[in-house]
Amino acid sequence: MDFYKVAEIMTEVLGVKIEYTNPSVKEFKEFMTETGEDESMTNVVVGVHFPTKLGLAKGIKHDFDKVTGKKPRQIAQYIEDFRGSWE
């Protein structure tokens, strides 16, 4: 699943158009700075998401199941559960 698909699912669940614009790292950092986000937090977010953007996080892993003994939530359920975070 890529960020475009997540945006599509968020649109469906939240009832508001969500669009992933695929910013460069530079564009993302500039945006975060303009919105007042802490630079160190911005760097953490870049570090977490950059490998995904490069396609290095493809495939389904079963680590969550192994560690917790539970099935992970579907993305639509996660978005619904944390709806207040995006409203």
Stockholm file with secondary structure:
# STOCKHOLM 1.0

chainA/1-87         MDFYKVAEIMTEVLGVKIEYTNPSVKEFKEFMTETGEDESMTNVVVGVHFPTKLGLAKGIKHDFDKVTGKKPRQIAQYIEDFRGSWE
#=GR chainA/1-87 SS CCHHHHHHHHHHHHSSCCCCCCCCHHHHHHHHHHTTCCHHHHHHHHHHHHHHHTTTTCSCCCHHHHHHSSCCCCHHHHHHHTGGGTC
#=GC SS_cons        CCHHHHHHHHHHHHSSCCCCCCCCHHHHHHHHHHTTCCHHHHHHHHHHHHHHHTTTTCSCCCHHHHHHSSCCCCHHHHHHHTGGGTC
//
